[in-house]
Structures are given as C-alpha cells and as structure tokens.
Amino acid sequence: MKELILYECNELRGYSVLAGLKSLDLLVLPQSFRSLPEEDLAAIGALRSHPTLRNIQTEYRSGNWFFNTTQPKETFWQDWDREQSFVPALRKSGIKFSLKKLPVGTYSFRFRTSR
C-alpha cells in the first residue's frame, strides 16, 4: 500500500499498524488526530523514521484534494515538534482542549470546560 487516506476516520484506533506498511509513501491523517489516545499518538510519532513515507497531511485542504500536492513530511514533523512542546503537558494535567491548525498556519485552540 503506497497511499492511505484516513479522511474523516475520526474513530479509527490502532495506528501502530502503519509502521508495518513498508511501501507507504503518502499518509493523510484525520484532522482530529491530535485528540487520539497516547498510544496512537506515539505510533504516529514513530513514523518519523519510516523508510518510505514522504508525505503526511491532515485532512484539511482548501480547494480540491490533490494528493500529489500534500505537504512533505518535514513540514508535518515541524508542526508535530511545535505541538509536542506543549500538548503532552496539557494532556497530563487533565486539561480538556481541542487544537486545530488553520490554513493560514495559525492554530485554533479551545479549552473545554465541564459544568
């Protein structure tokens, strides 16, 4: 399998199987991937060393989908590293939130409160 498009697969779990896809070249993650359980986030993080993966994208795209224009993995990992500098601490503290990268490169960050 060279291309895996997980568009709107928000309930998908078990991302550790992705490492076994030896010819995977392009991966499109659901935009909700940031709210996955820790083990699935760790499995996505482990894809950094995947030998054939060249493009990783979240599902948000402006305009039409053209899979040959997905962002290179380096861009995804830059965003990943930025997010990992604060997201794990928020999760560990029990803060409920949603985080989404916007098309202009900024983020939408929403705290969820319980009543």
SVG drawing of the C-alpha trace seen along z (x, -y; Angstrom):
<svg xmlns="http://www.w3.org/2000/svg" viewBox="-23 -33 37 38">
<polyline fill="none" stroke="black" stroke-width="0.4" points="0.0,0.0 1.5,-3.3 -1.2,-5.8 -3.5,-5.7 -6.2,-8.4 -7.9,-8.4 -10.2,-11.3 -12.9,-11.7 -11.8,-8.4 -12.2,-10.1 -12.9,-6.9 -10.0,-4.9 -7.6,-3.5 -4.6,-1.2 -2.2,-3.4 0.7,-1.1 -0.1,1.0 1.0,-1.9 4.7,-1.0 4.1,2.3 3.1,0.8 6.6,1.0 5.8,-0.8 3.7,-3.6 4.5,-6.9 1.6,-9.2 -0.5,-9.3 -3.5,-11.7 -4.5,-11.7 -7.9,-12.8 -7.8,-16.4 -8.9,-15.1 -5.6,-13.0 -4.5,-15.4 -7.1,-14.0 -6.1,-10.4 -5.1,-8.3 -1.5,-8.4 -0.6,-5.0 -1.9,-6.1 0.0,-9.5 3.1,-7.5 2.6,-5.3 2.2,-8.4 5.4,-9.8 7.3,-6.6 6.5,-7.1 9.3,-9.8 11.7,-7.0 9.5,-5.2 11.8,-4.4 9.4,-5.2 6.9,-7.8 7.5,-11.1 4.2,-13.0 2.0,-13.4 -1.0,-15.7 -4.0,-16.2 -7.4,-16.2 -7.9,-19.9 -7.2,-21.3 -8.5,-24.4 -10.0,-23.8 -9.9,-20.4 -8.0,-17.4 -4.9,-16.7 -2.9,-14.0 0.2,-14.8 0.3,-18.2 0.3,-17.0 2.8,-18.6 6.2,-16.9 6.9,-15.0 9.4,-17.6 6.6,-20.2 4.4,-17.8 7.2,-17.0 7.9,-20.7 4.3,-21.2 4.4,-18.0 7.5,-19.1 6.0,-22.5 2.8,-20.9 4.6,-18.3 6.3,-21.1 3.1,-21.9 0.3,-19.4 1.6,-16.5 1.8,-18.8 -1.8,-19.9 -3.0,-16.3 -1.1,-15.1 -2.6,-17.9 -6.1,-16.8 -7.0,-19.9 -9.6,-19.1 -9.0,-21.0 -9.1,-20.9 -6.3,-22.0 -6.6,-22.5 -4.1,-24.0 -5.7,-26.6 -5.0,-27.0 -3.1,-30.3 -0.6,-28.4 -2.0,-29.6 -3.9,-27.4 -7.4,-27.3 -7.1,-26.3 -10.2,-25.7 -10.4,-24.8 -13.3,-22.6 -14.9,-23.3 -17.0,-20.9 -20.1,-22.1"/>
</svg>
